[in-house]
């Protein structure tokens, strides 16, 4: 599933082509996504796109007639293509612009979503209203993470992956950040010292920022808005390397499951 860096890379890829453009039409070929695409998405026909924002792993397309909420799901991809570009299988929706271009959404597994909100969804929509702080902003800091962790018996890995605690720290980046911080992913969040959180928070920020800079992490389905793959996979030190040797100490990496997700760590480097 695309994680926060992949979604941010997509946002940066499509935003210059969409902002300040007028919407000529919304073409829906298949409404059967994670939630059926509502008829209300057509409300934006005739509107001008003013901004493309990301909140967690949702893209919010601001228009003069409301907001479109887009999620890539497990296999969704956005492309900006000429309106007459041949439609292929799983091209479910086009946001057609008067410029002769369109934003095309392809989603083979149909776990993505396209929804409409009249008010800004970050404060009004149930999918977004209760999310935690963005990891690359000042609101995600040591004080926040340390204070909300007190008394928590939850494993630190699943804790930092909780979108109510902080958004967008998906499985790949949780694995990598905990390795760099030297923290055992099974350790209870409430038993980790403030000093260790002071190390973990900037590492999370740095890991996500670097992934965005390098274009996201290509695994199976993700490519950028221009069709080019991300390159951060070359930087992964533990994720997907269960049973291989630790790049730091040479110990064999251990792979377990936490919160039903694959978790790889080094028993020597992470305590």
C-alpha positions in Angstrom: 0.0 0.0 0.0 1.3 3.5 -0.8 2.5 5.2 2.4 2.7 8.9 3.2 5.9 9.6 1.1 4.3 8.0 -2.0 1.1 10.0 -1.5 3.1 13.2 -1.0 5.1 12.5 -4.2 1.8 12.0 -6.1 0.5 15.3 -4.7 3.6 17.1 -5.8 3.4 15.4 -9.2 -0.2 16.3 -10.0 -0.6 19.7 -8.2 1.1 21.9 -10.8 -1.2 20.5 -13.5 -4.4 20.9 -11.5 -4.1 24.1 -9.6 -5.9 27.2 -11.1 -7.5 24.9 -13.8 -11.2 24.7 -14.4 -13.1 21.3 -14.2 -15.0 20.6 -17.4 -16.4 17.2 -16.4 -16.1 14.3 -14.0 -16.3 10.9 -15.8 -17.0 7.9 -13.6 -16.7 4.6 -15.3 -17.0 2.4 -12.2 -18.4 3.6 -8.9 -17.4 0.4 -7.0 -14.4 1.5 -5.0 -13.9 1.1 -1.3 -17.0 3.2 -0.9 -19.3 3.8 -3.9 -18.3 7.0 -5.7 -21.1 9.4 -4.8 -23.0 11.4 -7.4 -22.0 14.5 -5.4 -18.5 14.3 -6.9 -20.0 15.9 -10.0 -20.8 19.0 -7.9 -17.3 20.3 -8.8 -18.0 20.5 -12.6 -17.5 24.1 -13.6 -15.4 24.8 -10.5 -11.7 25.9 -10.4 -9.1 23.9 -8.5 -7.4 26.1 -6.1 -5.1 23.7 -4.2 -4.1 20.1 -3.9 -3.4 19.2 -0.2 -2.4 16.0 1.6 -3.7 15.0 5.0 -2.3 11.7 6.2 -2.6 9.4 3.1 -5.6 11.3 1.8 -5.4 13.9 -1.0 -7.8 16.8 -0.8 -8.5 18.6 -4.0 -9.8 22.1 -3.1 -12.2 23.6 -5.6 -14.4 26.7 -5.6 -17.4 24.4 -5.2 -16.2 22.1 -2.4 -13.6 19.4 -1.8 -12.7 16.0 -3.4 -11.2 13.5 -1.0 -9.0 10.9 -2.8 -7.3 7.9 -1.3 -5.0 5.6 -3.4 -6.0 2.5 -1.4 -3.7 -0.5 -2.1 -3.1 -0.2 -5.8 -4.4 3.2 -6.9 -2.4 5.5 -9.1 -3.0 9.0 -10.4 -1.9 10.2 -13.8 -2.3 13.6 -15.6 -2.9 12.7 -19.2 -4.4 14.2 -22.4 -8.1 13.8 -22.3 -8.1 11.7 -25.4 -5.6 9.2 -24.0 -6.8 5.6 -24.5 -8.7 4.3 -21.5 -7.4 1.0 -20.1 -8.7 -1.5 -17.7 -9.3 -0.2 -14.2 -9.3 3.5 -15.2 -12.3 4.2 -13.0 -12.6 8.0 -12.9 -11.4 11.1 -14.8 -11.3 14.6 -13.6 -11.5 16.4 -16.9 -10.0 19.9 -17.2 -10.9 22.6 -19.7 -7.1 22.7 -20.6 -7.5 19.4 -22.5 -5.9 17.3 -19.8 -7.4 15.1 -17.2 -6.5 13.6 -13.8 -7.1 9.8 -14.3 -7.4 7.3 -11.5 -6.6 3.7 -12.0 -7.1 1.2 -9.3 -7.1 -2.6 -10.0 -8.0 -3.7 -6.5 -10.6 -0.9 -6.0 -9.7 -0.1 -2.4 -9.2 3.5 -3.2 -11.8 6.2 -2.7 -13.2 9.4 -4.3 -15.6 11.3 -2.0 -17.0 14.8 -1.9 -17.3 17.3 1.0 -18.8 20.7 1.0 -16.7 21.8 4.0 -13.0 21.3 4.5 -12.8 17.6 5.4 -9.8 17.9 7.7 -12.2 19.3 10.3 -15.6 18.1 9.2 -15.3 14.6 7.6 -15.3 11.5 9.9 -12.4 10.0 7.9 -10.0 12.9 8.7 -11.4 14.8 11.7 -9.8 12.7 14.5 -6.4 12.1 12.9 -3.2 12.8 14.8 -0.5 15.4 13.8 1.4 15.4 10.5 4.8 13.9 11.1 6.7 16.6 9.2 5.2 19.5 11.1 6.1 21.1 14.4 3.0 19.7 16.1 4.6 16.2 15.9 7.4 16.6 18.6 9.0 14.8 21.5 6.5 16.3 24.0 3.5 15.1 22.1 4.8 11.5 21.5 6.2 11.1 25.1 3.0 12.4 26.7 0.6 10.3 24.7 2.7 7.2 25.3 2.6 7.3 29.1 0.8 4.3 30.5 0.6 2.6 27.1 1.4 -1.2 27.1 1.1 -1.2 23.3 4.2 -2.1 21.3 6.1 0.9 20.2 5.9 -0.1 16.5 2.1 -0.3 16.4 1.9 2.8 18.6 3.7 5.0 16.1 1.7 3.5 13.3 -1.6 4.5 15.0 -3.1 7.4 13.0 -4.6 8.9 16.2 -1.0 9.3 17.5 0.7 10.5 14.4 -0.4 10.1 10.8 1.5 8.4 8.0 4.2 6.4 9.7 3.4 3.2 7.8 4.9 -0.2 8.2 8.0 0.4 6.1 9.0 3.6 7.8 8.1 2.4 11.3 10.5 -0.6 10.8 13.3 1.7 9.5 12.9 4.4 12.1 13.0 2.0 15.0 16.1 0.4 13.7 17.9 3.7 13.3 16.8 4.7 16.8 18.0 1.4 18.2 14.5 0.6 19.8 13.1 -2.9 19.9 9.7 -2.8 18.1 8.1 -5.0 20.8 9.0 -2.7 23.7 6.0 -1.1 25.4 5.5 2.5 24.3 4.9 3.6 27.9 8.2 2.2 29.1 10.4 4.1 26.6 12.3 7.0 28.2 12.0 10.6 27.1 15.6 10.5 26.0 14.8 7.7 23.5 11.8 9.6 22.2 14.1 12.5 21.7 16.1 10.3 19.3 13.1 8.6 17.6 11.1 11.7 16.7 13.8 13.4 14.5 14.6 10.0 12.9 11.0 9.5 11.9 11.0 13.0 10.3 14.3 12.4 8.6 13.3 9.0 7.2 10.0 10.2 5.8 11.6 13.4 4.4 14.3 11.4 2.7 11.8 9.0 1.1 9.8 11.9 -0.3 13.0 13.5 -1.7 13.9 10.3 -3.4 10.5 9.7 -4.9 8.9 7.3 -2.5 9.4 3.5 -2.0 8.7 1.2 -5.0 7.4 -2.1 -3.9 4.8 -3.6 -6.2 2.3 -1.1 -7.4 3.6 2.4 -6.7 4.9 4.7 -9.4 5.0 8.5 -9.4 2.6 10.7 -11.1 4.9 10.8 -14.1 5.1 7.0 -14.3 8.7 6.9 -12.8 9.3 4.6 -9.8 10.6 5.8 -6.5 14.1 4.9 -5.4 14.0 4.8 -1.5 13.8 1.0 -1.6 17.6 1.1 -2.2 17.9 2.7 1.3 16.0 0.1 3.3 18.0 -1.4 6.1 15.6 -3.9 7.7 12.2 -3.8 5.9 11.9 -6.9 3.7 15.3 -8.2 4.9 14.1 -10.8 7.5 16.7 -13.6 7.9 19.5 -11.5 6.2 22.5 -10.0 8.0 22.2 -6.7 9.8 24.1 -4.0 8.0 25.3 -2.6 11.3 26.5 -5.6 13.3 26.2 -8.6 11.1 23.7 -10.4 13.3 20.9 -12.2 11.4 17.7 -10.0 11.3 14.6 -11.4 13.0 11.2 -11.3 11.4 8.0 -11.4 13.5 4.4 -10.1 13.2 3.1 -7.2 15.2 -0.4 -5.9 14.7 -0.7 -8.4 11.8 2.2 -6.7 10.0 5.6 -8.0 9.1 8.2 -6.6 11.5 12.0 -7.0 11.0 14.6 -6.0 13.6 18.0 -6.7 14.9 18.1 -8.3 18.4 21.6 -6.8 19.0 21.1 -3.3 17.7 17.6 -2.7 19.0 16.9 -3.0 22.7 
